[in-house]
């Protein structure tokens, strides 16, 4: 049994506030992106692209957009939920060394993508596998990754010149960190608790749990 693999899986965290801003060596970034590119994909379509964003102006413009979206979401909350959310840092765009934007091209490998005819989102699932590979590889390299989800896709397409029809699936902040938290941020701040495996495990039919 490869205990190191399981250790990386369980150490992985969505990083927000622990980035140091120190450089990421080119060879390390190449290994991480190579691991992402090695992910399986429906019909071997490999529908992803990776945009490495270092430009401070681009990252600053994206950060401003994220803060606007944070305020939009915050306005929907009240009471204890609003108080909990106020304590949560949602991005490390400016603090991280760089960003990697992972995109999805639904036309890649077309017109007939083997295995996608019945499940239209199979290509999108493939991109998520590449993102997970990237995340685990970065963790193994002792880097942190933070997935920023407070953005509108058209804004990122325009900001980075992404062609029409190609979706920016993930804006990932990446770089060295001081440490990885033992407990995920949302649990630490009381937003949500992780469910035990037994609560989500079914046998043969939905709702059939082990004795």
C-alpha positions in Angstrom: 0.0 0.0 0.0 1.3 3.4 -1.0 0.8 5.4 2.2 2.4 8.5 0.7 -0.5 8.7 -1.8 -3.1 8.6 0.9 -1.2 11.1 2.9 -1.2 13.6 0.0 -5.0 13.0 -0.6 -5.8 13.8 3.1 -3.3 16.7 3.4 -4.7 18.5 0.4 -6.4 21.8 1.3 -8.1 24.6 -0.4 -5.6 27.4 0.5 -6.6 31.0 1.1 -4.4 32.7 3.6 -1.1 30.7 3.8 0.6 31.7 0.6 4.1 33.2 0.9 4.5 34.6 -2.6 7.9 32.9 -3.0 8.8 31.7 -6.6 7.8 28.3 -8.0 10.7 26.8 -9.8 10.0 26.2 -13.5 10.7 22.5 -13.2 8.3 22.1 -10.3 5.5 23.9 -12.2 6.2 21.7 -15.2 5.8 18.6 -13.1 2.6 19.8 -11.7 1.1 20.7 -15.1 2.3 17.4 -16.6 0.5 15.6 -13.8 -2.7 17.5 -14.7 -2.2 16.8 -18.4 -1.9 13.1 -17.6 -5.5 12.9 -16.4 -7.9 10.5 -18.1 -10.5 12.1 -20.4 -13.6 10.9 -22.2 -12.7 9.7 -25.7 -9.1 10.8 -25.1 -10.4 14.3 -26.0 -8.1 16.1 -23.5 -10.5 19.0 -23.5 -8.4 21.2 -21.2 -6.0 24.1 -21.5 -3.9 25.7 -18.8 -3.3 29.4 -18.7 -0.5 30.4 -16.3 -1.3 33.9 -15.1 1.6 35.9 -13.5 0.7 39.4 -14.6 0.0 41.5 -11.5 -2.4 43.8 -13.4 -4.5 40.8 -14.6 -4.6 39.3 -11.2 -5.5 42.6 -9.6 -8.4 43.1 -12.0 -9.6 39.6 -11.3 -9.3 40.1 -7.5 -11.4 43.3 -7.8 -14.1 41.2 -9.6 -13.9 38.5 -7.0 -14.5 41.1 -4.2 -17.5 42.4 -6.0 -19.0 38.9 -6.3 -18.2 38.3 -2.6 -20.2 41.4 -1.7 -23.1 40.1 -4.0 -23.2 36.8 -2.2 -22.8 38.4 1.3 -25.9 40.5 0.5 -28.0 37.3 0.4 -27.0 36.3 3.9 -28.2 37.4 7.3 -27.8 36.6 10.9 -25.3 33.9 11.9 -24.6 32.9 8.3 -23.5 36.5 7.5 -21.3 36.6 10.6 -19.6 33.3 9.7 -19.1 34.3 6.1 -17.5 37.7 7.1 -14.7 35.7 8.8 -13.9 33.5 5.7 -11.2 34.5 3.3 -12.3 33.4 -0.2 -9.2 33.8 -2.3 -5.4 34.1 -2.4 -5.2 35.8 -5.8 -2.8 38.6 -4.8 -0.8 36.6 -2.1 -0.1 33.5 -4.2 2.9 33.3 -6.6 0.8 32.7 -9.7 -2.6 31.5 -11.0 -3.5 28.7 -13.3 -6.8 28.9 -15.1 -8.1 25.6 -16.4 -10.5 25.7 -19.3 -12.9 23.3 -21.1 -13.2 23.1 -24.9 -16.3 21.0 -25.7 -15.3 20.8 -29.3 -11.9 19.2 -28.6 -11.8 15.6 -30.0 -15.1 16.2 -31.9 -17.4 15.9 -33.7 -17.9 12.4 -32.3 -16.3 12.1 -28.8 -16.2 8.5 -27.9 -18.2 7.9 -24.7 -19.9 11.4 -24.5 -23.0 10.7 -26.6 -25.1 9.8 -23.6 -23.5 12.0 -20.9 -23.0 15.5 -22.3 -21.0 16.6 -19.2 -18.4 13.8 -19.5 -15.9 16.3 -21.0 -16.4 18.7 -18.1 -15.9 15.8 -15.7 -12.6 15.1 -17.5 -11.4 18.7 -16.8 -12.2 18.2 -13.1 -10.0 15.1 -13.1 -7.1 17.2 -14.5 -7.7 19.8 -11.8 -7.6 17.1 -9.1 -4.4 15.7 -10.6 -2.9 19.2 -10.5 -4.0 19.7 -6.9 -2.6 16.5 -5.6 0.7 17.0 -7.5 1.0 20.5 -6.1 0.4 19.1 -2.6 3.1 16.5 -3.1 5.4 19.3 -4.1 4.5 21.1 -0.9 2.7 23.8 -2.7 -0.8 25.2 -1.9 -3.7 25.5 -4.3 -6.8 27.6 -3.9 -9.8 27.3 -6.2 -11.6 30.6 -6.6 -15.2 30.2 -7.5 -16.5 33.8 -7.0 -16.4 34.9 -10.6 -18.5 35.2 -13.7 -17.2 33.2 -16.7 -17.7 36.0 -19.3 -15.5 38.3 -17.2 -12.7 35.8 -17.1 -13.1 35.1 -20.8 -12.8 38.8 -21.6 -9.9 39.4 -19.2 -7.7 36.6 -20.5 -8.9 36.6 -24.1 -10.4 33.2 -24.0 -12.2 32.3 -27.2 -16.0 32.1 -27.3 -17.2 28.6 -26.5 -14.3 27.7 -24.2 -15.3 27.8 -20.5 -12.9 28.9 -17.7 -13.7 26.1 -15.3 -11.3 26.9 -12.5 -9.1 29.8 -11.4 -6.5 28.2 -9.2 -4.1 30.2 -7.0 -0.8 28.3 -6.7 2.4 28.8 -4.7 4.5 27.9 -1.7 2.7 28.1 1.7 3.7 28.5 5.3 1.7 25.4 6.1 -1.5 23.5 5.3 -4.2 23.6 7.9 -5.1 20.4 9.7 -8.8 21.3 9.4 -10.3 22.8 6.2 -11.2 26.5 6.4 -14.9 26.1 6.1 -14.9 23.6 9.0 -12.6 25.8 11.1 -15.0 28.8 10.6 -18.1 26.8 11.3 -19.6 27.1 7.9 -20.1 23.4 7.3 -19.0 20.1 8.8 -17.5 17.2 6.8 -20.0 14.3 6.6 -18.8 10.8 7.6 -18.3 8.2 4.9 -21.1 6.1 6.4 -23.6 8.8 5.7 -23.0 8.8 2.0 -22.4 5.1 1.4 -25.2 3.0 -0.2 -25.3 -0.6 -1.2 -26.9 -1.8 -4.5 -29.8 0.6 -4.2 -30.2 4.2 -2.9 -30.9 4.2 0.8 -29.6 0.7 1.4 -26.9 1.1 4.0 -24.7 -1.6 5.5 -25.8 -3.2 8.7 
